[in-house]
Amino acid sequence: MVTTLKQPSSLIHKIRLEPVDTWYLFKFSDTLQLRMESLLDKTKADQLSLEEIAISELDRIFTHMNAMLAAQHAN
């Protein structure tokens, strides 16, 4: 059996820029955010599928990017 992974880029329409004062943060759509929250328990139990791992990686990437943006604007 061949396992295929849904490309993370397929979720691009579920990511938006949200204004915060004079700058912007990356935010997930409400449905994707709820999905991320539901994956937390599965992550702790180490039971994520390949697609769920990809979604979790996107969350880490955008969290990191938002932290960099926030640090840049704090200076």
C-alpha positions in Angstrom: 0.0 0.0 0.0 1.3 3.5 -0.9 0.6 6.2 1.6 0.1 9.7 0.1 0.4 12.9 2.0 -1.8 15.8 1.5 0.4 18.7 0.6 0.5 21.4 3.3 0.0 24.0 0.5 -3.5 22.6 0.1 -4.3 24.4 3.4 -3.2 27.9 2.1 -6.8 29.1 1.8 -7.2 28.4 5.5 -4.4 30.8 6.5 -5.0 34.6 6.6 -3.2 37.7 7.8 -4.9 39.4 10.7 -4.1 43.1 11.6 -2.7 43.8 15.0 -2.1 47.5 15.6 0.1 48.5 12.6 1.3 45.1 11.7 -0.1 41.6 10.8 0.0 38.1 12.2 -0.6 34.8 10.5 -3.8 33.2 11.7 -5.5 29.9 10.9 -9.2 29.9 9.9 -11.5 28.9 12.7 -12.0 25.4 11.3 -8.2 24.8 11.0 -7.6 26.2 14.5 -10.2 23.8 15.9 -8.5 21.0 14.0 -5.2 22.0 15.5 -6.6 22.0 19.0 -8.1 18.5 18.5 -4.7 17.2 17.4 -3.1 18.2 20.7 -4.3 15.1 22.5 -3.3 12.9 19.6 0.1 14.5 19.6 0.6 13.7 23.3 -0.4 10.1 22.6 1.9 10.0 19.5 -1.0 8.9 17.3 -0.9 11.4 14.4 -1.4 10.5 10.8 1.0 11.9 8.2 -1.5 14.6 7.2 -1.9 15.6 10.9 1.8 15.8 11.3 1.9 18.2 8.3 -0.8 20.3 9.9 1.2 20.4 13.2 4.3 21.4 11.4 2.5 24.3 9.8 1.3 25.4 13.2 5.0 25.4 14.4 6.1 27.3 11.4 3.5 30.1 11.7 3.9 30.3 15.4 7.7 30.9 14.9 7.0 33.4 12.1 4.5 35.3 14.3 7.1 35.4 17.2 9.7 36.8 14.8 7.2 39.5 13.7 6.2 40.3 17.2 9.9 40.6 18.3 10.6 42.8 15.3 7.8 45.2 16.2 8.7 45.2 19.9 12.0 46.9 19.1 
